[in-house]
Amino acid sequence: NAKNRVQYFPSLELVIDDLRDYRYYERDMIHPSEVAIDYIFDKLLEYKFSEHSIATMKEVRKIIGSVAHRPFNPESQQHQIF
């Protein structure tokens, strides 16, 4: 039954209840800030994904960040170890 497969995630309620302060909005005071978006995304992860899946996503983010890293001095020993 399709009704049993629908789930609701209360993102609007998180913004209204948890993120009431204006620091969680962009300068236009309409759109949520990056901090607010990260907060809501973290709540979504907790709601929908297992701890193992979340840990895997964090590792993937770390690897992607490392691959995208542009070294200041690519010839340095520190970068070679990296």
ABEGO torsion letter per residue (X at the ends): XAAAABBBBBAAAAAAAAAABAAABBAAGABBBAAAAAAAAAAAAAAABBAAAAAAAAAAAAAAAAAABBBABAABAAAAAX
